[in-house]
């Protein structure tokens, strides 16, 4: 459990978190919750990719001007 405080959670910690989430939201709401979480992660990754491509394009334009 000490590793959970200072690093990534291991197997037992993930099981505990999953159990608590199941208790809080119930079995019927869990798929909806996971769908929303996946959609949020997907949107975040798309935004991150767009920003990275804009930065790369800006760097290329700056290199061409020099």
PQR file of N, CA, C, O and H, with PARSE charges and radii, in Angstrom:
ATOM      1  N   UNK A   1       0.824  -1.196   0.000 -0.4000 1.5000
ATOM      2  CA  UNK A   1       0.000   0.000   0.000 -0.0000 2.0000
ATOM      3  C   UNK A   1       0.864   1.253   0.000  0.5500 1.7000
ATOM      4  O   UNK A   1       0.425   2.309  -0.455 -0.5500 1.4000
ATOM      5  N   UNK A   2       2.087   1.143   0.507 -0.4000 1.5000
ATOM      6  CA  UNK A   2       3.001   2.286   0.542 -0.0000 2.0000
ATOM      7  C   UNK A   2       3.327   2.771  -0.859  0.5500 1.7000
ATOM      8  O   UNK A   2       3.467   3.973  -1.084 -0.5500 1.4000
ATOM      9  H   UNK A   2       2.443   0.285   0.877  0.4000 1.0000
ATOM     10  N   UNK A   3       3.450   1.839  -1.811 -0.4000 1.5000
ATOM     11  CA  UNK A   3       3.743   2.186  -3.195 -0.0000 2.0000
ATOM     12  C   UNK A   3       2.632   3.026  -3.801  0.5500 1.7000
ATOM     13  O   UNK A   3       2.895   3.866  -4.660 -0.5500 1.4000
ATOM     14  H   UNK A   3       3.337   0.863  -1.628  0.4000 1.0000
ATOM     15  N   UNK A   4       1.401   2.815  -3.371 -0.4000 1.5000
ATOM     16  CA  UNK A   4       0.262   3.563  -3.899 -0.0000 2.0000
ATOM     17  C   UNK A   4       0.384   5.059  -3.601  0.5500 1.7000
ATOM     18  O   UNK A   4      -0.068   5.891  -4.388 -0.5500 1.4000
ATOM     19  H   UNK A   4       1.187   2.132  -2.673  0.4000 1.0000
ATOM     20  N   UNK A   5       0.991   5.393  -2.471 -0.4000 1.5000
ATOM     21  CA  UNK A   5       1.127   6.794  -2.093 -0.0000 2.0000
ATOM     22  C   UNK A   5       2.181   7.519  -2.920  0.5500 1.7000
ATOM     23  O   UNK A   5       2.078   8.725  -3.149 -0.5500 1.4000
ATOM     24  H   UNK A   5       1.357   4.717  -1.832  0.4000 1.0000
ATOM     25  N   UNK A   6       3.191   6.786  -3.365 -0.4000 1.5000
ATOM     26  CA  UNK A   6       4.313   7.442  -4.028 -0.0000 2.0000
ATOM     27  C   UNK A   6       4.563   6.974  -5.459  0.5500 1.7000
ATOM     28  O   UNK A   6       5.503   7.449  -6.096 -0.5500 1.4000
ATOM     29  H   UNK A   6       3.275   5.807  -3.179  0.4000 1.0000
ATOM     30  N   UNK A   7       3.767   6.077  -5.973 -0.4000 1.5000
ATOM     31  CA  UNK A   7       4.003   5.589  -7.325 -0.0000 2.0000
ATOM     32  C   UNK A   7       2.709   5.109  -7.951  0.5500 1.7000
ATOM     33  O   UNK A   7       1.615   5.468  -7.516 -0.5500 1.4000
ATOM     34  H   UNK A   7       3.003   5.691  -5.456  0.4000 1.0000
ATOM     35  N   UNK A   8       2.852   4.308  -8.957 -0.4000 1.5000
ATOM     36  CA  UNK A   8       1.687   3.752  -9.620 -0.0000 2.0000
ATOM     37  C   UNK A   8       1.092   2.631  -8.780  0.5500 1.7000
ATOM     38  O   UNK A   8       1.820   1.869  -8.145 -0.5500 1.4000
ATOM     39  H   UNK A   8       3.741   4.017  -9.311  0.4000 1.0000
ATOM     40  N   UNK A   9      -0.231   2.535  -8.779 -0.4000 1.5000
ATOM     41  CA  UNK A   9      -0.854   1.466  -7.980 -0.0000 2.0000
ATOM     42  C   UNK A   9      -0.576   0.096  -8.570  0.5500 1.7000
ATOM     43  O   UNK A   9      -0.525  -0.073  -9.788 -0.5500 1.4000
ATOM     44  H   UNK A   9      -0.822   3.155  -9.295  0.4000 1.0000
ATOM     45  N   UNK A  10      -0.397  -0.877  -7.690 -0.4000 1.5000
ATOM     46  CA  UNK A  10      -0.155  -2.248  -8.108 -0.0000 2.0000
ATOM     47  C   UNK A  10      -1.449  -3.027  -8.176  0.5500 1.7000
ATOM     48  O   UNK A  10      -2.529  -2.436  -8.164 -0.5500 1.4000
ATOM     49  H   UNK A  10      -0.439  -0.739  -6.700  0.4000 1.0000
ATOM     50  N   UNK A  11      -1.360  -4.338  -8.248 -0.4000 1.5000
ATOM     51  CA  UNK A  11      -2.527  -5.206  -8.376 -0.0000 2.0000
ATOM     52  C   UNK A  11      -3.538  -5.079  -7.257  0.5500 1.7000
ATOM     53  O   UNK A  11      -4.717  -4.849  -7.526 -0.5500 1.4000
ATOM     54  H   UNK A  11      -0.482  -4.818  -8.258  0.4000 1.0000
ATOM     55  N   UNK A  12      -3.112  -5.223  -5.990 -0.4000 1.5000
ATOM     56  CA  UNK A  12      -4.090  -5.131  -4.890 -0.0000 2.0000
ATOM     57  C   UNK A  12      -4.774  -3.768  -4.808  0.5500 1.7000
ATOM     58  O   UNK A  12      -5.967  -3.680  -4.515 -0.5500 1.4000
ATOM     59  H   UNK A  12      -2.154  -5.410  -5.771  0.4000 1.0000
ATOM     60  N   UNK A  13      -4.012  -2.709  -5.067 -0.4000 1.5000
ATOM     61  CA  UNK A  13      -4.596  -1.371  -5.020 -0.0000 2.0000
ATOM     62  C   UNK A  13      -5.631  -1.183  -6.123  0.5500 1.7000
ATOM     63  O   UNK A  13      -6.683  -0.586  -5.897 -0.5500 1.4000
ATOM     64  H   UNK A  13      -3.043  -2.780  -5.305  0.4000 1.0000
ATOM     65  N   UNK A  14      -5.328  -1.697  -7.325 -0.4000 1.5000
ATOM     66  CA  UNK A  14      -6.286  -1.586  -8.427 -0.0000 2.0000
ATOM     67  C   UNK A  14      -7.565  -2.363  -8.131  0.5500 1.7000
ATOM     68  O   UNK A  14      -8.658  -1.909  -8.468 -0.5500 1.4000
ATOM     69  H   UNK A  14      -4.473  -2.182  -7.508  0.4000 1.0000
ATOM     70  N   UNK A  15      -7.435  -3.522  -7.509 -0.4000 1.5000
ATOM     71  CA  UNK A  15      -8.619  -4.290  -7.126 -0.0000 2.0000
ATOM     72  C   UNK A  15      -9.453  -3.535  -6.098  0.5500 1.7000
ATOM     73  O   UNK A  15     -10.682  -3.529  -6.177 -0.5500 1.4000
ATOM     74  H   UNK A  15      -6.547  -3.891  -7.235  0.4000 1.0000
ATOM     75  N   UNK A  16      -8.801  -2.910  -5.150 -0.4000 1.5000
ATOM     76  CA  UNK A  16      -9.509  -2.126  -4.145 -0.0000 2.0000
ATOM     77  C   UNK A  16     -10.237  -0.949  -4.790  0.5500 1.7000
ATOM     78  O   UNK A  16     -11.392  -0.678  -4.464 -0.5500 1.4000
ATOM     79  H   UNK A  16      -7.803  -2.915  -5.086  0.4000 1.0000
ATOM     80  N   UNK A  17      -9.575  -0.261  -5.689 -0.4000 1.5000
ATOM     81  CA  UNK A  17     -10.194   0.867  -6.387 -0.0000 2.0000
ATOM     82  C   UNK A  17     -11.383   0.392  -7.210  0.5500 1.7000
ATOM     83  O   UNK A  17     -12.435   1.031  -7.198 -0.5500 1.4000
ATOM     84  H   UNK A  17      -8.637  -0.481  -5.954  0.4000 1.0000
ATOM     85  N   UNK A  18     -11.234  -0.717  -7.922 -0.4000 1.5000
ATOM     86  CA  UNK A  18     -12.339  -1.255  -8.724 -0.0000 2.0000
ATOM     87  C   UNK A  18     -13.518  -1.643  -7.842  0.5500 1.7000
ATOM     88  O   UNK A  18     -14.670  -1.410  -8.208 -0.5500 1.4000
ATOM     89  H   UNK A  18     -10.380  -1.236  -7.932  0.4000 1.0000
ATOM     90  N   UNK A  19     -13.241  -2.229  -6.689 -0.4000 1.5000
ATOM     91  CA  UNK A  19     -14.309  -2.614  -5.765 -0.0000 2.0000
ATOM     92  C   UNK A  19     -15.056  -1.389  -5.242  0.5500 1.7000
ATOM     93  O   UNK A  19     -16.285  -1.395  -5.168 -0.5500 1.4000
ATOM     94  H   UNK A  19     -12.305  -2.419  -6.391  0.4000 1.0000
ATOM     95  N   UNK A  20     -14.326  -0.349  -4.883 -0.4000 1.5000
ATOM     96  CA  UNK A  20     -14.956   0.879  -4.379 -0.0000 2.0000
ATOM     97  C   UNK A  20     -15.797   1.533  -5.464  0.5500 1.7000
ATOM     98  O   UNK A  20     -16.903   1.998  -5.191 -0.5500 1.4000
ATOM     99  H   UNK A  20     -13.328  -0.343  -4.944  0.4000 1.0000
ATOM    100  N   UNK A  21     -15.291   1.576  -6.682 -0.4000 1.5000
ATOM    101  CA  UNK A  21     -16.055   2.147  -7.797 -0.0000 2.0000
ATOM    102  C   UNK A  21     -17.324   1.340  -8.031  0.5500 1.7000
ATOM    103  O   UNK A  21     -18.389   1.913  -8.262 -0.5500 1.4000
ATOM    104  H   UNK A  21     -14.392   1.198  -6.904  0.4000 1.0000
ATOM    105  N   UNK A  22     -17.221   0.032  -7.974 -0.4000 1.5000
ATOM    106  CA  UNK A  22     -18.392  -0.823  -8.149 -0.0000 2.0000
ATOM    107  C   UNK A  22     -19.421  -0.578  -7.053  0.5500 1.7000
ATOM    108  O   UNK A  22     -20.621  -0.553  -7.326 -0.5500 1.4000
ATOM    109  H   UNK A  22     -16.356  -0.433  -7.787  0.4000 1.0000
ATOM    110  N   UNK A  23     -18.967  -0.399  -5.825 -0.4000 1.5000
ATOM    111  CA  UNK A  23     -19.888  -0.116  -4.723 -0.0000 2.0000
ATOM    112  C   UNK A  23     -20.549   1.251  -4.876  0.5500 1.7000
ATOM    113  O   UNK A  23     -21.739   1.405  -4.602 -0.5500 1.4000
ATOM    114  H   UNK A  23     -17.992  -0.419  -5.604  0.4000 1.0000
ATOM    115  N   UNK A  24     -19.776   2.239  -5.313 -0.4000 1.5000
ATOM    116  CA  UNK A  24     -20.314   3.597  -5.426 -0.0000 2.0000
ATOM    117  C   UNK A  24     -21.315   3.740  -6.562  0.5500 1.7000
ATOM    118  O   UNK A  24     -22.359   4.370  -6.394 -0.5500 1.4000
ATOM    119  H   UNK A  24     -18.809   2.115  -5.536  0.4000 1.0000
ATOM    120  N   UNK A  25     -21.007   3.164  -7.711 -0.4000 1.5000
ATOM    121  CA  UNK A  25     -21.823   3.395  -8.894 -0.0000 2.0000
ATOM    122  C   UNK A  25     -22.757   2.238  -9.230  0.5500 1.7000
ATOM    123  O   UNK A  25     -23.737   2.429  -9.950 -0.5500 1.4000
ATOM    124  H   UNK A  25     -20.159   2.652  -7.848  0.4000 1.0000
ATOM    125  N   UNK A  26     -22.478   1.070  -8.735 -0.4000 1.5000
ATOM    126  CA  UNK A  26     -23.319  -0.079  -9.033 -0.0000 2.0000
ATOM    127  C   UNK A  26     -23.005  -0.670 -10.393  0.5500 1.7000
ATOM    128  O   UNK A  26     -22.335  -0.052 -11.221 -0.5500 1.4000
ATOM    129  H   UNK A  26     -21.682   0.914  -8.150  0.4000 1.0000
ATOM    130  N   UNK A  27     -23.502  -1.881 -10.607 -0.4000 1.5000
ATOM    131  CA  UNK A  27     -23.208  -2.596 -11.847 -0.0000 2.0000
ATOM    132  C   UNK A  27     -23.877  -1.994 -13.068  0.5500 1.7000
ATOM    133  O   UNK A  27     -23.357  -2.116 -14.177 -0.5500 1.4000
ATOM    134  H   UNK A  27     -24.046  -2.384  -9.934  0.4000 1.0000
ATOM    135  N   UNK A  28     -25.028  -1.340 -12.884 -0.4000 1.5000
ATOM    136  CA  UNK A  28     -25.753  -0.802 -14.040 -0.0000 2.0000
ATOM    137  C   UNK A  28     -25.145   0.494 -14.553  0.5500 1.7000
ATOM    138  O   UNK A  28     -25.190   0.759 -15.754 -0.5500 1.4000
ATOM    139  H   UNK A  28     -25.450  -1.241 -11.983  0.4000 1.0000
ATOM    140  N   UNK A  29     -24.584   1.296 -13.680 -0.4000 1.5000
ATOM    141  CA  UNK A  29     -24.002   2.576 -14.081 -0.0000 2.0000
ATOM    142  C   UNK A  29     -22.549   2.447 -14.526  0.5500 1.7000
ATOM    143  O   UNK A  29     -22.020   3.350 -15.174 -0.5500 1.4000
ATOM    144  H   UNK A  29     -24.547   1.081 -12.704  0.4000 1.0000
ATOM    145  N   UNK A  30     -21.909   1.354 -14.193 -0.4000 1.5000
ATOM    146  CA  UNK A  30     -20.489   1.192 -14.481 -0.0000 2.0000
ATOM    147  C   UNK A  30     -20.167   1.244 -15.980  0.5500 1.7000
ATOM    148  O   UNK A  30     -19.215   1.932 -16.350 -0.5500 1.4000
ATOM    149  H   UNK A  30     -22.339   0.620 -13.667  0.4000 1.0000
ATOM    150  N   UNK A  31     -20.910   0.553 -16.867 -0.4000 1.5000
ATOM    151  CA  UNK A  31     -20.600   0.664 -18.294 -0.0000 2.0000
ATOM    152  C   UNK A  31     -20.743   2.096 -18.827  0.5500 1.7000
ATOM    153  O   UNK A  31     -19.954   2.539 -19.661 -0.5500 1.4000
ATOM    154  H   UNK A  31     -21.683  -0.006 -16.566  0.4000 1.0000
ATOM    155  N   UNK A  32     -21.751   2.805 -18.336 -0.4000 1.5000
ATOM    156  CA  UNK A  32     -21.947   4.191 -18.757 -0.0000 2.0000
ATOM    157  C   UNK A  32     -20.790   5.068 -18.282  0.5500 1.7000
ATOM    158  O   UNK A  32     -20.322   5.946 -19.007 -0.5500 1.4000
ATOM    159  H   UNK A  32     -22.391   2.446 -17.658  0.4000 1.0000
ATOM    160  N   UNK A  33     -20.343   4.819 -17.068 -0.4000 1.5000
ATOM    161  CA  UNK A  33     -19.218   5.564 -16.516 -0.0000 2.0000
ATOM    162  C   UNK A  33     -17.943   5.303 -17.319  0.5500 1.7000
ATOM    163  O   UNK A  33     -17.206   6.236 -17.636 -0.5500 1.4000
ATOM    164  H   UNK A  33     -20.723   4.106 -16.479  0.4000 1.0000
ATOM    165  N   UNK A  34     -17.684   4.048 -17.645 -0.4000 1.5000
ATOM    166  CA  UNK A  34     -16.491   3.694 -18.414 -0.0000 2.0000
ATOM    167  C   UNK A  34     -16.553   4.265 -19.836  0.5500 1.7000
ATOM    168  O   UNK A  34     -15.532   4.680 -20.385 -0.5500 1.4000
ATOM    169  H   UNK A  34     -18.283   3.290 -17.387  0.4000 1.0000
ATOM    170  N   UNK A  35     -17.739   4.285 -20.421 -0.4000 1.5000
ATOM    171  CA  UNK A  35     -17.909   4.862 -21.756 -0.0000 2.0000
ATOM    172  C   UNK A  35     -17.574   6.351 -21.729  0.5500 1.7000
ATOM    173  O   UNK A  35     -16.883   6.851 -22.616 -0.5500 1.4000
ATOM    174  H   UNK A  35     -18.568   3.948 -19.974  0.4000 1.0000
ATOM    175  N   UNK A  36     -18.060   7.052 -20.717 -0.4000 1.5000
ATOM    176  CA  UNK A  36     -17.754   8.471 -20.577 -0.0000 2.0000
ATOM    177  C   UNK A  36     -16.281   8.717 -20.334  0.5500 1.7000
ATOM    178  O   UNK A  36     -15.703   9.661 -20.872 -0.5500 1.4000
ATOM    179  H   UNK A  36     -18.621   6.646 -19.996  0.4000 1.0000
ATOM    180  N   UNK A  37     -15.672   7.864 -19.521 -0.4000 1.5000
ATOM    181  CA  UNK A  37     -14.243   7.993 -19.253 -0.0000 2.0000
ATOM    182  C   UNK A  37     -13.430   7.772 -20.529  0.5500 1.7000
ATOM    183  O   UNK A  37     -12.484   8.511 -20.803 -0.5500 1.4000
ATOM    184  H   UNK A  37     -16.142   7.097 -19.084  0.4000 1.0000
ATOM    185  N   UNK A  38     -13.802   6.752 -21.306 -0.4000 1.5000
ATOM    186  CA  UNK A  38     -13.113   6.496 -22.568 -0.0000 2.0000
ATOM    187  C   UNK A  38     -13.263   7.641 -23.548  0.5500 1.7000
ATOM    188  O   UNK A  38     -12.313   8.000 -24.244 -0.5500 1.4000
ATOM    189  H   UNK A  38     -14.571   6.153 -21.083  0.4000 1.0000
ATOM    190  N   UNK A  39     -14.452   8.214 -23.603 -0.4000 1.5000
ATOM    191  CA  UNK A  39     -14.689   9.349 -24.502 -0.0000 2.0000
ATOM    192  C   UNK A  39     -13.846  10.549 -24.082  0.5500 1.7000
ATOM    193  O   UNK A  39     -13.281  11.240 -24.930 -0.5500 1.4000
ATOM    194  H   UNK A  39     -15.224   7.923 -23.037  0.4000 1.0000
ATOM    195  N   UNK A  40     -13.761  10.796 -22.780 -0.4000 1.5000
ATOM    196  CA  UNK A  40     -12.948  11.904 -22.282 -0.0000 2.0000
ATOM    197  C   UNK A  40     -11.475  11.715 -22.585  0.5500 1.7000
ATOM    198  O   UNK A  40     -10.793  12.662 -22.978 -0.5500 1.4000
ATOM    199  H   UNK A  40     -14.220  10.235 -22.092  0.4000 1.0000
ATOM    200  N   UNK A  41     -10.980  10.502 -22.407 -0.4000 1.5000
ATOM    201  CA  UNK A  41      -9.572  10.215 -22.709 -0.0000 2.0000
ATOM    202  C   UNK A  41      -9.300  10.375 -24.199  0.5500 1.7000
ATOM    203  O   UNK A  41      -8.268  10.918 -24.592 -0.5500 1.4000
ATOM    204  H   UNK A  41     -11.534   9.733 -22.088  0.4000 1.0000
ATOM    205  N   UNK A  42     -10.225   9.901 -25.025 -0.4000 1.5000
ATOM    206  CA  UNK A  42     -10.078  10.026 -26.481 -0.0000 2.0000
ATOM    207  C   UNK A  42     -10.032  11.501 -26.895  0.5500 1.7000
ATOM    208  O   UNK A  42      -9.195  11.884 -27.712 -0.5500 1.4000
ATOM    209  H   UNK A  42     -11.064   9.459 -24.706  0.4000 1.0000
ATOM    210  N   UNK A  43     -10.919  12.325 -26.342 -0.4000 1.5000
ATOM    211  CA  UNK A  43     -10.925  13.748 -26.669 -0.0000 2.0000
ATOM    212  C   UNK A  43      -9.638  14.423 -26.205  0.5500 1.7000
ATOM    213  O   UNK A  43      -9.097  15.283 -26.901 -0.5500 1.4000
ATOM    214  H   UNK A  43     -11.599  12.014 -25.679  0.4000 1.0000
ATOM    215  N   UNK A  44      -9.148  14.032 -25.027 -0.4000 1.5000
ATOM    216  CA  UNK A  44      -7.897  14.598 -24.527 -0.0000 2.0000
ATOM    217  C   UNK A  44      -6.741  14.250 -25.459  0.5500 1.7000
ATOM    218  O   UNK A  44      -5.927  15.112 -25.788 -0.5500 1.4000
ATOM    219  H   UNK A  44      -9.587  13.334 -24.462  0.4000 1.0000
ATOM    220  N   UNK A  45      -6.667  12.987 -25.888 -0.4000 1.5000
ATOM    221  CA  UNK A  45      -5.586  12.569 -26.788 -0.0000 2.0000
ATOM    222  C   UNK A  45      -5.680  13.268 -28.137  0.5500 1.7000
ATOM    223  O   UNK A  45      -4.655  13.622 -28.720 -0.5500 1.4000
ATOM    224  H   UNK A  45      -7.329  12.286 -25.622  0.4000 1.0000
ATOM    225  N   UNK A  46      -6.901  13.472 -28.645 -0.4000 1.5000
ATOM    226  CA  UNK A  46      -7.062  14.194 -29.909 -0.0000 2.0000
ATOM    227  C   UNK A  46      -6.603  15.641 -29.764  0.5500 1.7000
ATOM    228  O   UNK A  46      -5.926  16.165 -30.649 -0.5500 1.4000
ATOM    229  H   UNK A  46      -7.734  13.184 -28.171  0.4000 1.0000
ATOM    230  N   UNK A  47      -6.959  16.290 -28.665 -0.4000 1.5000
ATOM    231  CA  UNK A  47      -6.529  17.667 -28.442 -0.0000 2.0000
ATOM    232  C   UNK A  47      -5.019  17.746 -28.316  0.5500 1.7000
ATOM    233  O   UNK A  47      -4.394  18.667 -28.842 -0.5500 1.4000
ATOM    234  H   UNK A  47      -7.508  15.864 -27.946  0.4000 1.0000
ATOM    235  N   UNK A  48      -4.433  16.781 -27.618 -0.4000 1.5000
ATOM    236  CA  UNK A  48      -2.979  16.751 -27.459 -0.0000 2.0000
ATOM    237  C   UNK A  48      -2.292  16.581 -28.811  0.5500 1.7000
ATOM    238  O   UNK A  48      -1.285  17.235 -29.083 -0.5500 1.4000
ATOM    239  H   UNK A  48      -4.942  16.033 -27.191  0.4000 1.0000
ATOM    240  N   UNK A  49      -2.832  15.707 -29.658 -0.4000 1.5000
ATOM    241  CA  UNK A  49      -2.247  15.480 -30.983 -0.0000 2.0000
ATOM    242  C   UNK A  49      -2.359  16.736 -31.846  0.5500 1.7000
ATOM    243  O   UNK A  49      -1.433  17.065 -32.587 -0.5500 1.4000
ATOM    244  H   UNK A  49      -3.650  15.176 -29.437  0.4000 1.0000
ATOM    245  N   UNK A  50      -3.488  17.439 -31.750 -0.4000 1.5000
ATOM    246  CA  UNK A  50      -3.655  18.674 -32.517 -0.0000 2.0000
ATOM    247  C   UNK A  50      -2.657  19.733 -32.086  0.5500 1.7000
ATOM    248  O   UNK A  50      -2.076  20.419 -32.928 -0.5500 1.4000
ATOM    249  H   UNK A  50      -4.241  17.172 -31.148  0.4000 1.0000
ATOM    250  N   UNK A  51      -2.456  19.872 -30.799 -0.4000 1.5000
ATOM    251  CA  UNK A  51      -1.499  20.860 -30.297 -0.0000 2.0000
ATOM    252  C   UNK A  51      -0.085  20.501 -30.729  0.5500 1.7000
ATOM    253  O   UNK A  51       0.686  21.374 -31.127 -0.5500 1.4000
ATOM    254  H   UNK A  51      -2.928  19.316 -30.115  0.4000 1.0000
ATOM    255  N   UNK A  52       0.256  19.215 -30.650 -0.4000 1.5000
ATOM    256  CA  UNK A  52       1.594  18.792 -31.070 -0.0000 2.0000
ATOM    257  C   UNK A  52       1.822  19.073 -32.548  0.5500 1.7000
ATOM    258  O   UNK A  52       2.901  19.523 -32.932 -0.5500 1.4000
ATOM    259  H   UNK A  52      -0.371  18.506 -30.327  0.4000 1.0000
ATOM    260  N   UNK A  53       0.820  18.814 -33.381 -0.4000 1.5000
ATOM    261  CA  UNK A  53       0.983  19.066 -34.818 -0.0000 2.0000
ATOM    262  C   UNK A  53       1.090  20.558 -35.101  0.5500 1.7000
ATOM    263  O   UNK A  53       1.847  20.957 -35.986 -0.5500 1.4000
ATOM    264  H   UNK A  53      -0.058  18.449 -33.069  0.4000 1.0000
ATOM    265  N   UNK A  54       0.353  21.392 -34.374 -0.4000 1.5000
ATOM    266  CA  UNK A  54       0.461  22.834 -34.559 -0.0000 2.0000
ATOM    267  C   UNK A  54       1.841  23.339 -34.156  0.5500 1.7000
ATOM    268  O   UNK A  54       2.405  24.207 -34.823 -0.5500 1.4000
ATOM    269  H   UNK A  54      -0.262  21.067 -33.655  0.4000 1.0000
ATOM    270  N   UNK A  55       2.383  22.806 -33.078 -0.4000 1.5000
ATOM    271  CA  UNK A  55       3.718  23.213 -32.647 -0.0000 2.0000
ATOM    272  C   UNK A  55       4.752  22.788 -33.679  0.5500 1.7000
ATOM    273  O   UNK A  55       5.649  23.562 -34.012 -0.5500 1.4000
ATOM    274  H   UNK A  55       1.925  22.101 -32.536  0.4000 1.0000
ATOM    275  N   UNK A  56       4.636  21.552 -34.194 -0.4000 1.5000
ATOM    276  CA  UNK A  56       5.570  21.087 -35.227 -0.0000 2.0000
ATOM    277  C   UNK A  56       5.489  21.959 -36.475  0.5500 1.7000
ATOM    278  O   UNK A  56       6.516  22.317 -37.050 -0.5500 1.4000
ATOM    279  H   UNK A  56       3.907  20.923 -33.924  0.4000 1.0000
ATOM    280  N   UNK A  57       4.265  22.304 -36.900 -0.4000 1.5000
ATOM    281  CA  UNK A  57       4.098  23.153 -38.076 -0.0000 2.0000
ATOM    282  C   UNK A  57       4.708  24.535 -37.846  0.5500 1.7000
ATOM    283  O   UNK A  57       5.341  25.094 -38.741 -0.5500 1.4000
ATOM    284  H   UNK A  57       3.430  22.013 -36.433  0.4000 1.0000
ATOM    285  N   UNK A  58       4.518  25.079 -36.659 -0.4000 1.5000
ATOM    286  CA  UNK A  58       5.095  26.387 -36.332 -0.0000 2.0000
ATOM    287  C   UNK A  58       6.615  26.323 -36.338  0.5500 1.7000
ATOM    288  O   UNK A  58       7.277  27.247 -36.810 -0.5500 1.4000
ATOM    289  H   UNK A  58       4.003  24.625 -35.932  0.4000 1.0000
ATOM    290  N   UNK A  59       7.166  25.239 -35.817 -0.4000 1.5000
ATOM    291  CA  UNK A  59       8.620  25.106 -35.817 -0.0000 2.0000
ATOM    292  C   UNK A  59       9.162  24.995 -37.242  0.5500 1.7000
ATOM    293  O   UNK A  59      10.220  25.545 -37.548 -0.5500 1.4000
ATOM    294  H   UNK A  59       6.628  24.488 -35.434  0.4000 1.0000
ATOM    295  N   UNK A  60       8.446  24.290 -38.107 -0.4000 1.5000
ATOM    296  CA  UNK A  60       8.868  24.185 -39.509 -0.0000 2.0000
ATOM    297  C   UNK A  60       8.834  25.534 -40.196  0.5500 1.7000
ATOM    298  O   UNK A  60       9.729  25.855 -40.977 -0.5500 1.4000
ATOM    299  H   UNK A  60       7.587  23.843 -37.859  0.4000 1.0000
ATOM    300  N   UNK A  61       7.798  26.339 -39.913 -0.4000 1.5000
ATOM    301  CA  UNK A  61       7.703  27.676 -40.510 -0.0000 2.0000
ATOM    302  C   UNK A  61       8.832  28.564 -40.024  0.5500 1.7000
ATOM    303  O   UNK A  61       9.388  29.341 -40.801 -0.5500 1.4000
ATOM    304  H   UNK A  61       7.070  26.078 -39.278  0.4000 1.0000
ATOM    305  N   UNK A  62       9.178  28.460 -38.747 -0.4000 1.5000
ATOM    306  CA  UNK A  62      10.272  29.252 -38.199 -0.0000 2.0000
ATOM    307  C   UNK A  62      11.592  28.844 -38.844  0.5500 1.7000
ATOM    308  O   UNK A  62      12.410  29.706 -39.163 -0.5500 1.4000
ATOM    309  H   UNK A  62       8.727  27.830 -38.116  0.4000 1.0000
ATOM    310  N   UNK A  63      11.814  27.541 -39.043 -0.4000 1.5000
ATOM    311  CA  UNK A  63      13.037  27.063 -39.676 -0.0000 2.0000
ATOM    312  C   UNK A  63      13.128  27.519 -41.124  0.5500 1.7000
ATOM    313  O   UNK A  63      14.220  27.823 -41.603 -0.5500 1.4000
ATOM    314  H   UNK A  63      11.149  26.840 -38.783  0.4000 1.0000
ATOM    315  N   UNK A  64      12.003  27.575 -41.831 -0.4000 1.5000
ATOM    316  CA  UNK A  64      12.010  28.032 -43.218 -0.0000 2.0000
ATOM    317  C   UNK A  64      12.342  29.501 -43.337  0.5500 1.7000
ATOM    318  O   UNK A  64      12.969  29.912 -44.314 -0.5500 1.4000
ATOM    319  H   UNK A  64      11.115  27.328 -41.441  0.4000 1.0000
ATOM    320  N   UNK A  65      11.932  30.315 -42.356 -0.4000 1.5000
ATOM    321  CA  UNK A  65      12.201  31.763 -42.396 -0.0000 2.0000
ATOM    322  C   UNK A  65      13.664  32.069 -42.165  0.5500 1.7000
ATOM    323  O   UNK A  65      14.167  33.084 -42.647 -0.5500 1.4000
ATOM    324  H   UNK A  65      11.422  29.981 -41.563  0.4000 1.0000
ATOM    325  N   UNK A  66      14.357  31.207 -41.435 -0.4000 1.5000
ATOM    326  CA  UNK A  66      15.775  31.462 -41.122 -0.0000 2.0000
ATOM    327  C   UNK A  66      16.651  31.146 -42.253  0.5500 1.7000
ATOM    328  O   UNK A  66      17.868  31.304 -42.154 -0.5500 1.4000
ATOM    329  H   UNK A  66      13.948  30.383 -41.044  0.4000 1.0000
TER
END
